[in-house]
Amino acid sequence: MAEQYGLIFDVDGVIADSEAVNAEVSIRVFEDLFGVKGVRREDFDKGLGRGSAEYVMAAARIHDLALDEQQTAQATAARQDYFITRLNERPLPPFSGVMALFLAALEHPDFALAIATSSTRKKSVAVLKSAGIPYEKMVYITGSDVTHKKPHPELFDKAVEQLRIPPACCVVIEDAPNGIEAAKAAGCGCIAVTNSVDASQLEQADRVVDSLEEIDLDQIRTLLQG
């Protein structure tokens, strides 16, 4: 029997350019709810992959905005509503190479697929549907299913458990340092794509690429075997 391999995809910043939309709607939340202007996309970088609350708090700290638990919940709810409305108005296509890699893995008997994202199920489904990803055919773990967000490995631990493949035979596709750290802590390999941050911030990954067009299943197998 051939060895089985797991391919685990993050969503935001990996499947489609949703990190740009995340920043866009979050900037609007800071203006609409708190009257804070001048928030920039990079203000959210330390919260990438850590769930909605930490994403919002990353910018709040930079702008010396002390948010209590209720305000943070209000901001994350508004952010999700704005995000879904934006995708309904202007759907996001998948990044180059994403669909080809998904379809190749779905058709290959040696590979199993999973989606693992710190985002909520409702928000991540919006991205997956927008990009045309057949997520119903895969293991699917979201921030709604875990207690600890990245860089804690729980998200990827659960994905590996449901794939029923050893973590050493799994590769995570990520776009942020927190995700790389979580993948490594789960015992998985990691390929990072420079869709959200510079390559210099992704050096802990096993391989860094500018596009998933640079990756195929043979290269993933070689990475894991090496």
LINURLIN-V826660 format. One line per field, one symbol per residue. ss: DSSP state (a for helix, b for strand, c for the rest). burial: + if it has 16 or more other ideal C-beta (glycine too) atoms within 10 Angstrom, else -. A space follows every 50 residues. Layout:
BEGIN
ss=???
burial=???
END
This chain:
BEGIN
ss=ccccbbbbbccbcccbcaaaaaaaaaaaaaaaaaccccccaaaaaaaccc caaaaaaaaaaaccccccaaaaaaaaaaaaaaaaaaaaaccccbcccaaa aaaaaaacccbbbbbbccccaaaaaaaaaaacccaaacbbbcaaaccccc cccaaaaaaaaaacccaaabbbbbccaaaaaaaaacccbbbbbcccccaa acccccbbbccaaaccaaaaaaaaac
burial=----+++++++++++++++-+++-+++-++---+-+--+---++++++++ ++++++++++----+-+----+-+++-+++-+++-++----+-++-+++- ++-++-----++++++++++--++++++-++++-+--++++++-++--++ ++++++++++-++-+-+-++++++++++++++++++-++++++++++--- ++--+++++--+--+-+--++-++--
END
